[in-house]
Amino acid sequence: MRRDCDLNKISDGKRYLLNDMVKADCNGCKDCSVCCHDMGTSIVLDPLDFYRISHFLNRSFETMLDSQIELNIVDGLILPNLKMTETLNKPCVFLNDSNRCSIHPYRPGICRIFPLGRLYENNSFSYILQVNECPNKHKSKIKVSKWIDTADLNQNQQCIADWHFFLKELHERLLAQGNEECIKKAAMQLLQFFYIEPYSSEEDFYTQFYTRLSHMKKLFL
């Protein structure tokens, strides 16, 4: 999800890489789950996010669409996001009765890096520390790579960048063509290739992802 804003107003003005130390560790978020409430449609799932969650829950795209995810337009394309419940304070559907994340080891990348955000530039990205999002005023310093807590981190970072810039190029190409039928077809194929069509748990996710990405590029780019 692209945001047009002044970085100096939302961050400490620095760019962070994986080996940098950043004051982001909320020390277990004791008695706090503010970032898991009333997030609207902002927790957009990339293919890896969906793969992790759906395999952990052993649920298909269709069954998750019933109660755990929803579809919305993101930068001109249709993508899934985590649902918020329609109760007081609108908690995330995966927040349990103890105000803890019930899918924490498999949480989406947006949740995983918070309160960091991603700044995409030159076919890659760095991290920024969002200063207005988390109410915890006593964060500790931690290495960015440790905070993200993700296996195969370099491969993961490349996949995230490739996904972002593919969506950006696809959106721009479809806008330039101005063909509504083509836009609808691309949106449906995007959902089909990267979310609806099951991923095998016996094959490497990244291999499957790049096969699908290559196929989608041949069709629309």
N, C-alpha and C positions, 0 to 999 in steps of 0.2 A: 504494500500500500504506500503510494507516494504522498509525501507531505511537503508543501511549499511553505517554509517558515524560516525565520532568522535563527541560525544555529546558536548565536550568542544569547538568545532569549530562552532557549530550551535546554542548553547544555553548558558545560563548563568551558566550552570553546576549544577543547582538545580532541584529537583523534587518537584512538587507541588500537594497537595491534595485539595479536595473541599473547606475546611475551611481556606486554606492559602490565604494570600494576595499576589498578583502578579502585577507587573507593566505592565499591558496589555491594559488598557482602553485608546482607541484612541480618546475619547471625541467626539464621533459622526462622526469621519472621515471627518471633514469639508473640502470640496474642494479636497478630495482625494478618489480615487477608484483604486489605483495601484494594490491592491490584487485581483481585479476583472477582470484583463486584462492578456491575454497571459499565462494562467495557463495550457495550453496543455490539457492533459487527467488526471490531478492530482486530480480533484474534484470528487472522486469516491463516488458513492451513496450506502450506506448500506440500508437494507430494510426499516428502519424507515424513513430515508431521502426520499426515493421514496414514501412511504405511505403519508408523510406530503405534499409533493409537488403535487403529483397526485390528492390527495383529494382536496387540495386548488384550483387547476386549473380545477378539474373535468375532467381529461383527463386520458385515458388508457395508458398502456405501449407502445402499437403500435402507438398511435397518437403522443406521446411525442418523440418517436424514429424518427419521421419525421424531427423534427427541434430543439428539446430541449435537447435530450440526445443522446449518442452514445455508442457503445459497444467496449470494448478493453480488451486485456489480462492483468490481474493483478495477479501477483504471480502465474502464471500458470492456472488461471481460468478466465472466461469471465464475466465481471461486467460492469454495466453502469456508465457513468460519465457525468457531465454537459458539454455541447458543448460550444466552443468559436466561435464567429462569424468570418467569413473570411474577415473582414474589418481592417482598420488601427488600430493597437494596440490590435487587437483580443479581444474585450470585451466579457465577459460572455453573453450568450443569454438572461439572465434575468436582465441585467443592462439597466435601462431605459434612456431616453434622458437627464435626469438631473444627470446622473451618480450615481443613487441610485439603490439599489437592489429592484426589483419589487416583490420579494417573501420573503422579509426580515424576517417576523415572522416565515416562514416555511423553511428557508435556511438550507442547509446541515450541518451536524455536523462539517465537516472540516472548513467550513466558520464560523460557530457559535463560535468555540473556538479560531480562529485565533486572534493574532499571537502565540497562544499556539499550541503545538503539543502533541501527545500521545506517551508515552513510555510504551510498553507492556512488562510485566515481571510477572512470577509466576501466570499465569492465571488471572491477573488483569492488571491495568495500572495506571500510574500517568501522570502528565502533565509536559511539559518542556516549557520554554519561548524561542521561536526562535528569535535570536537577529539580523539576517541578512535579514529577510523577509519583514518587515514593515518599510517604510522610516520615519514614525512619530517619532521624537526624544523627544517628550514631553508627553509621556504616563503617566497616573495616576495609582496609586495603586487601586486595586479592589479585592474583594474576588472572588476566582475562581468560586464558585457556582453561584454568581450573574452575573459574566461575561458570563457564558455559557447560562444562562437564559432559562432553560428547565424545564418543569413540570415533576413530578415524577422522580426526578433526580437520586435517588439511583437505581431505576428500570432501568432507562435509561443507567446508567453506567454499570450495570450487563449485559444488553442486548448487549451493544457495545463490552464488553470483550468476552462474549460467542460467538458472531458472528466472531470476529477476530480469536479466537483460534479454532473455528470450521473450518474456511477457511484454517488455517494453517495445521491442522490435515488432512483435506481432500486433500490438495495439496500434502502433504508428503505421504499419503497413495496411491494416484494415481501414484505418481512418482515411488514409490516402486514396484507397480504392473506392470508398464511399458506397460499397455494395452491401445493402442490408442482408441479402440472402447469404452472401459470403461470410458476413460477420456472425450470423446465427449459426452457420455450419461450423465455423472455427470454434465458437463458444461451446457447442455441443461435443465436438471432437476433443477439445481440451479436457472437458469433464470425463469423457469416455476413456481417453488414453491414460490420463494421470490419476484418476480417482475411482471411476466405476469399475473398470477392468481390473480384476484381482491381481495382486502381486504374489508371487510364489515366496513362501518363507524359506524354501530350500535353495533359492538362488540369491546372489548378491543384489541388494536393492539398487545400488548405483549402476550396475550393469543393465538392469531392467529399465531404470530411469532414462539412461542415455540412449537405449534402443528406441524408446518411445519418443524421446526428444528429437532424435534424428528423423523419425518417421513424420512427426508433426512439422518439422522444418521443410521437409521435402514437399509437403502438401500446401503449405501456406507462405513460406518465405522464399 
